[in-house]
């Protein structure tokens, strides 16, 4: 019976987790810490200092022709804000307060429309779309 493969498997089974996860050294208390019971004064022998796991990161070679993948985190804030601004303009238009283009730019026409909408709804007419104004505007997006 050939036990060499079994021995190699068992060795790998023991050593590989140590390589990937590291092994922590034994913590020893100094005599002062033992007498006081406090964690201060705890030390490790020099040969048993904490060994951190490998900091290596797996890398992947990407061919130069590969297109970059766009994730939600990579979308610039201005694009998200512009979409919200378009929703504001669309809601104002549906509510018959805005006649301009739905371009995502909050200019003087949009601000005036927001203020008029706020007045009509009994909200503070400051031209800013806060939570209360948005709650009212959102009703007009569903149309």
C-alpha positions in Angstrom: 0.0 0.0 0.0 1.4 3.4 -1.0 0.9 5.9 1.8 2.8 8.7 0.2 -0.2 10.4 -1.4 -2.2 10.2 1.8 0.7 11.7 3.8 1.0 14.5 1.2 -2.8 15.2 1.4 -2.8 15.3 5.2 0.3 17.6 5.2 -1.4 19.9 2.7 -4.6 19.8 4.8 -2.7 21.1 7.8 -0.3 23.6 6.2 -2.6 25.3 3.6 -4.9 26.9 6.1 -1.9 28.2 8.0 -0.6 29.7 4.8 -3.9 31.3 3.8 -5.1 32.4 7.3 -1.8 32.8 9.1 -1.2 31.7 12.6 -1.3 33.9 15.7 1.3 33.6 18.3 0.5 32.6 21.9 -0.1 35.6 24.2 1.8 35.5 27.5 1.2 37.6 30.5 4.0 39.4 32.2 4.4 38.7 35.9 2.9 42.2 36.6 -0.2 41.4 34.6 -0.7 38.1 36.3 -0.6 39.7 39.7 -3.0 42.5 38.9 -5.2 40.6 36.5 -5.2 43.6 34.1 -4.7 43.2 30.4 -2.0 45.9 30.5 1.4 44.4 30.6 0.5 41.5 28.3 3.2 40.7 25.9 4.1 38.2 23.3 7.4 36.4 23.1 9.5 37.8 20.2 9.3 34.5 18.3 5.5 34.4 18.6 4.6 37.9 17.4 1.3 38.1 15.5 1.6 37.0 11.9 -1.0 38.6 9.6 -2.5 36.9 6.6 -0.9 37.6 3.3 -1.7 41.0 1.9 -1.4 39.8 -1.7 -4.4 40.5 -3.8 -5.4 38.3 -6.8 -5.1 40.1 -10.0 -6.5 39.5 -13.4 -5.0 40.5 -16.7 -7.6 42.4 -18.8 -7.0 42.6 -22.5 -6.7 46.1 -23.9 -9.8 45.7 -26.0 -12.0 44.9 -23.1 -14.7 47.4 -22.4 -14.8 48.8 -18.8 -17.7 47.5 -16.7 -19.8 50.2 -15.2 -21.2 49.6 -11.8 -23.5 51.7 -9.7 -20.6 53.0 -7.6 -18.9 54.3 -10.8 -21.8 56.5 -11.9 -20.9 60.1 -11.2 -23.1 62.0 -8.8 -23.9 64.6 -11.4 -25.6 61.9 -13.5 -27.7 60.8 -10.6 -28.6 64.4 -9.7 -29.4 65.1 -13.3 -31.9 62.2 -13.4 -33.5 63.5 -10.2 -33.7 67.0 -11.8 -35.4 65.5 -14.8 -37.9 63.8 -12.5 -38.6 67.1 -10.8 -39.1 68.8 -14.2 -41.3 66.0 -15.5 -43.5 66.1 -12.3 -43.8 69.9 -12.6 -44.8 69.6 -16.2 -47.4 66.9 -15.4 -48.7 69.2 -12.7 -48.9 72.1 -15.3 -46.4 74.3 -13.5 -43.5 73.9 -16.0 -43.4 74.4 -19.7 -39.7 74.3 -20.4 -37.5 71.4 -21.7 -36.9 68.4 -19.5 -33.1 68.7 -19.6 -32.1 68.1 -16.0 -30.9 71.6 -15.5 -32.5 73.6 -12.7 -32.5 77.1 -14.1 -34.7 80.1 -13.4 -37.8 78.6 -15.1 -37.6 75.4 -13.1 -37.0 77.3 -9.8 -40.0 79.5 -10.5 -42.1 76.5 -11.3 -41.0 74.8 -8.0 -41.9 78.0 -6.0 -45.3 78.2 -7.7 -45.9 74.5 -7.0 -44.9 74.9 -3.4 -47.3 77.9 -3.0 -50.1 75.9 -4.5 -49.5 73.0 -2.1 -49.2 75.2 1.0 -45.5 74.5 1.4 -42.6 76.9 2.1 -41.9 78.5 -1.2 -38.1 78.5 -1.2 -37.5 76.9 -4.7 -35.8 73.9 -3.1 -37.0 70.4 -3.4 -36.8 69.0 0.1 -38.6 65.9 1.4 -42.0 67.6 1.7 -41.9 69.1 -1.7 -40.6 65.8 -3.2 -43.4 63.9 -1.6 -45.9 66.1 -3.3 -44.1 66.2 -6.7 -43.7 62.4 -6.7 -47.4 62.0 -7.0 -47.2 63.6 -10.5 -44.5 61.3 -11.8 -46.9 58.3 -11.8 -49.3 59.9 -14.4 
